[in-house]
Amino acid sequence: MELPEEILAYIFSFLPLRDKCNAFSVCKTWSNTMTYPSAWAHTEVRCDSEDSIPQSFSGFLPFVRHLKLSVSVTEASSRKTGLWVLRQAFSGGDGRLQVLCVNCLGNPPLFYAGQDLLQGLVDVLTDGSLLTELDLKGVPFTLSDAFVKDVAALCPALQCLFINNNSLVCGVVAETVKEVLKLCPALNTIGLFQASLSQDVFQDLLSPQRSELKRLELRCERSLKYTTPIRDQTWAEVRRRHQTLVVDLELDHTLPELHVPVVLQPSIPVRQLRLLTWTWLLDEVRLVGRSYGNTLEVLEVQTTPSPELNDAMIALATQCTRLQEVHCYCVVSMEVIAAFLTHCPGLRRYTLKTRKEQHPWTHTTLR
């Protein structure tokens, strides 16, 4: 049975560019299908070699609606190709591109801060943009206040913005976040460094005129020790104002151990929690079980094994029964595994090992 070309085009839309090029040359039917604009709606482009982008396909890039662009930052030629792809995708300024995700590959040259890529992105946005989602989590460079303000001013239709990347320092202050919220009134999903938040930012989020906030991703790292902690009462007020809000927290290894319990306020509606601190987290695991039992769906823990940790994880399994994923990167007992399998009926994946394995540890998939 032959599939209609419209169905094939939809399927092909999820292939990366190189696979789309291969599909183009399979047969006449597939070649015709690749000329459908819908075949290019979702496109992943990797710029990691000189022949990454066949010139014959450049004319299709303006049809892209959802673009994932992965750029090798090692070579200037790859960065140049990445900027060319962006220009083609924004070609005409008719607002076709709606979702853009930028990811950097390889190790950047010494003292390279990504200014050509970041400025290039601002330059193409000035040609006209109706972007509703911009994901810069895969960009390893410090994002400045000026850059974030420029992006917000050029993309007022943004609904999702992720600037919680893996740079060493947080370059965005709370005043800039307030400006972004003002420039992008439809913004409902935000990824930030928690150090970019303040009581004033939360006051803006509590405004009756503010659109409903659906998701907040927060990266917690060393910069938090220079900021004023967000009070639990403030989180409770935000939770009442935005009743469907979910929060994804990532605590990385640079966060001082004393600040971990300060971050984990009980009223936060935590959906995903990644405790990547490699510190002693016994009290924190107990707190998670007590506070987030009604909301937690994904838990990742990197800590030190102990009998006490096993007991805390077993208790957590009985309290956080909505868990869909649990990953603990230290050895646990068989009783811990049995507890999660028994008390978490929606569990889909887990990484729970009774003995050490070589890195990376593999997870177990249940469904």
C-alpha positions in Angstrom: 0.0 0.0 0.0 1.4 3.4 -1.1 1.1 6.3 1.3 -0.3 9.6 -0.1 2.4 12.2 -0.8 0.9 14.5 1.8 1.4 11.8 4.5 4.9 11.1 3.3 5.7 14.8 3.4 4.6 15.0 7.0 6.8 12.0 7.9 9.8 13.5 6.0 9.4 16.8 7.9 10.9 15.2 11.0 14.1 14.0 9.3 17.4 15.9 9.7 18.6 17.7 6.6 21.1 15.0 5.5 18.4 12.3 5.6 16.1 14.5 3.6 18.8 14.8 1.0 19.0 11.0 0.8 15.2 10.7 0.6 15.2 13.1 -2.3 17.2 10.7 -4.5 15.4 7.4 -3.7 12.7 7.5 -6.3 10.5 9.9 -8.3 7.6 9.7 -5.8 9.9 10.6 -2.9 11.6 13.3 -4.9 8.2 14.9 -5.7 7.2 14.6 -2.0 10.3 16.6 -0.9 9.0 19.6 -2.9 6.0 19.9 -0.6 6.5 22.8 1.8 5.2 20.6 4.7 8.2 18.3 4.2 10.4 21.1 5.5 8.2 22.3 8.4 10.4 20.5 11.0 14.1 20.5 9.9 17.3 19.8 11.8 20.5 21.2 10.2 24.1 20.3 11.3 26.8 22.7 10.3 29.9 20.7 11.1 31.7 20.3 7.8 32.1 22.1 4.5 29.5 19.9 2.7 26.9 20.1 5.5 24.4 22.0 3.4 23.9 21.0 -0.3 23.4 24.3 -2.2 20.5 22.7 -4.2 18.4 22.6 -1.0 18.9 26.2 0.0 15.7 27.2 -1.7 13.7 25.0 0.7 15.0 26.5 3.9 12.5 29.4 3.8 9.7 26.8 4.2 11.0 25.7 7.6 8.7 26.3 10.5 10.6 24.6 13.3 14.4 24.7 12.9 17.0 23.0 15.1 20.4 24.4 14.1 23.5 22.6 15.4 26.8 24.5 14.6 30.3 23.4 15.2 32.1 26.4 16.9 35.5 24.9 16.3 35.9 26.2 12.8 35.0 29.6 11.5 33.7 28.1 8.3 31.0 26.1 10.1 29.9 29.2 12.0 29.7 31.0 8.7 27.5 28.3 7.3 25.3 28.3 10.3 24.7 32.1 9.9 23.9 31.5 6.2 21.3 28.9 7.2 19.7 31.4 9.5 19.5 34.0 6.8 17.9 31.5 4.4 15.4 30.4 7.0 14.4 34.0 7.7 14.4 34.8 4.0 11.7 37.2 2.9 10.8 38.2 6.4 7.3 36.7 6.1 7.3 35.1 9.5 7.4 31.5 8.4 10.0 30.4 11.0 8.2 30.0 14.3 10.5 27.9 16.4 14.3 28.1 16.5 16.6 26.0 18.6 20.4 26.7 18.4 22.9 24.2 19.6 26.7 24.5 19.6 29.0 21.5 18.9 32.6 20.9 19.7 35.1 23.0 21.8 35.2 26.7 21.0 38.6 28.2 20.3 40.5 29.9 23.1 39.0 33.3 24.1 36.1 32.8 21.6 32.8 34.1 23.1 30.4 33.4 20.3 29.9 37.1 19.3 29.6 36.4 15.6 26.8 33.8 16.2 25.0 35.9 18.7 25.2 39.1 16.6 24.3 37.2 13.5 21.2 36.0 15.2 20.2 39.5 16.1 20.9 40.7 12.5 18.6 38.1 10.9 15.9 38.9 13.4 15.8 42.5 12.2 14.7 41.2 8.8 11.3 40.4 10.4 10.3 37.7 12.8 7.2 36.1 14.3 9.2 33.6 16.3 7.0 32.1 19.1 9.8 30.0 20.6 13.6 30.5 20.9 15.8 27.9 22.6 19.4 28.9 23.4 20.1 26.3 26.1 22.6 24.7 23.8 24.7 27.9 23.4 27.6 27.7 25.8 28.4 31.4 25.8 27.4 34.0 28.4 24.3 35.8 27.1 24.5 39.5 27.9 21.7 41.8 29.0 21.9 43.8 25.7 21.6 40.6 23.6 18.5 39.3 25.5 16.8 42.7 25.3 17.5 42.9 21.6 16.0 39.5 21.1 12.9 40.3 23.1 12.4 43.6 21.3 12.7 42.0 17.9 10.4 39.0 18.8 7.4 40.4 20.6 5.3 37.3 19.7 7.6 35.0 21.8 5.7 32.5 24.0 8.7 30.4 24.9 12.2 31.6 25.7 15.0 29.5 27.0 18.3 31.3 28.1 19.2 28.9 30.9 22.3 27.7 29.1 25.5 26.1 30.4 27.6 29.2 30.5 29.9 29.6 33.5 28.2 32.7 34.8 24.8 34.3 34.7 24.9 37.4 32.5 21.3 38.5 32.8 20.1 40.6 35.7 16.6 40.8 37.1 15.9 44.2 35.5 16.4 42.6 32.1 13.9 39.8 32.9 11.4 42.5 33.8 12.0 44.2 30.5 11.6 40.9 28.6 8.2 40.3 30.3 7.1 43.8 29.2 8.3 43.4 25.6 6.8 39.8 25.2 3.4 39.9 26.8 2.4 36.4 25.6 5.5 34.8 27.2 4.2 31.7 29.1 7.3 29.4 29.2 10.7 30.8 30.4 14.0 29.2 31.0 16.4 31.3 33.2 19.2 31.2 35.7 17.5 31.5 39.1 20.0 34.3 39.8 18.1 36.4 37.2 15.0 36.3 39.4 14.1 38.8 42.1 11.1 39.8 44.2 10.4 42.5 41.7 10.3 40.0 38.8 7.8 37.9 40.8 5.6 41.0 41.4 5.4 41.4 37.6 4.4 37.8 37.3 1.7 38.3 39.9 0.1 41.2 38.0 -3.5 40.5 37.0 -2.7 41.6 33.4 0.0 39.0 33.0 -0.8 36.1 30.8 -0.9 32.7 32.4 2.6 31.3 33.2 2.7 27.6 32.3 6.3 26.5 32.8 9.5 27.9 34.4 12.9 26.2 34.0 15.5 27.4 36.5 19.2 26.7 36.5 20.7 27.1 40.0 24.5 27.6 40.2 27.2 29.6 42.0 25.7 33.0 41.2 22.9 32.4 43.7 25.2 33.0 46.6 25.2 36.7 45.6 21.4 37.1 45.4 18.6 37.4 47.8 16.7 34.1 48.2 13.1 33.8 46.9 10.8 33.4 49.9 8.5 30.4 50.1 5.6 32.8 50.6 6.4 34.4 47.2 6.3 30.9 45.5 3.0 30.2 47.2 1.5 33.5 45.8 2.8 32.7 42.3 1.3 29.2 42.5 -2.1 30.6 43.4 -1.9 33.2 40.6 -0.7 30.7 38.0 -2.5 27.5 38.9 -1.2 25.3 36.0 2.4 26.4 36.5 5.1 23.7 36.6 8.7 24.3 37.5 11.8 22.4 36.4 14.8 22.9 38.7 18.4 22.0 37.9 21.0 22.4 40.7 24.5 22.1 39.3 27.8 21.2 41.0 28.9 24.8 41.4 26.0 25.6 43.8 27.4 25.8 47.4 26.0 23.0 49.5 24.5 25.4 52.0 22.3 27.0 49.3 20.6 23.7 48.2 17.9 23.7 50.9 17.4 27.5 50.3 16.5 26.7 46.7 14.1 23.9 47.5 11.2 25.9 48.9 8.2 23.7 49.7 5.6 25.7 47.8 7.4 25.4 44.4 5.3 23.2 42.0 8.3 21.2 41.0 7.8 18.8 38.0 11.4 17.9 37.2 14.2 18.1 39.7 17.9 17.5 38.9 20.2 17.5 41.9 23.5 17.4 40.1 25.6 18.7 43.1 27.6 15.5 44.0 27.1 16.5 47.6 25.6 14.7 50.6 21.8 15.1 49.8 20.1 13.0 52.5 18.1 15.8 54.0 17.3 17.2 50.6 15.9 13.9 49.4 13.7 13.7 52.5 12.5 17.3 51.8 11.7 16.4 48.2 9.5 13.5 49.3 7.6 15.7 51.8 7.2 18.8 49.6 6.7 17.6 46.0 4.7 14.4 46.3 1.8 15.9 44.3 3.8 17.4 41.4 7.2 15.6 40.9 7.4 13.6 37.7 11.2 13.4 37.0 14.0 13.1 39.6 17.7 12.9 38.9 20.2 12.6 41.8 24.0 12.6 41.9 25.2 11.9 45.4 27.0 9.5 47.7 25.6 6.0 48.5 24.6 5.1 52.1 22.1 2.9 54.0 20.4 6.2 55.1 20.0 7.3 51.5 18.4 3.9 50.6 15.8 4.5 53.4 15.2 8.1 52.2 14.7 6.9 48.6 12.3 4.2 49.7 10.3 6.8 51.6 10.3 9.1 48.6 8.9 6.4 46.4 5.9 6.1 48.6 5.4 9.9 48.7 6.1 10.8 45.0 3.8 8.3 43.3 3.5 10.4 40.1 7.1 9.8 39.2 7.6 8.9 35.5 11.4 8.9 35.6 13.9 8.4 38.4 17.7 8.4 37.9 20.1 8.0 40.9 23.8 8.0 39.9 25.0 6.2 42.9 24.6 2.5 44.0 21.3 1.8 45.8 19.8 -1.4 47.3 17.3 -3.8 45.6 14.7 -2.5 48.1 14.9 0.9 46.5 14.2 -0.4 43.0 11.3 -2.5 44.3 9.8 0.5 46.1 9.7 2.6 42.9 8.3 -0.3 40.8 5.6 -0.9 43.4 4.5 2.6 44.3 5.0 4.5 41.0 2.6 3.0 38.5 3.4 5.6 35.8 7.2 4.9 35.9 8.6 4.8 32.4 12.3 4.9 32.8 14.8 4.6 35.7 18.5 4.4 36.4 18.9 2.5 39.7 22.0 0.3 40.0 22.9 -2.1 42.7 26.6 -2.1 41.6 28.9 0.3 39.9 29.1 0.4 36.1 31.2 2.1 33.5 30.1 5.6 32.5 27.7 6.4 31.0 25.2 4.4 33.1 22.3 2.9 31.0 18.7 3.4 32.0 15.9 0.8 32.0 12.8 1.5 29.9 9.5 0.1 31.1 7.2 1.5 28.5 
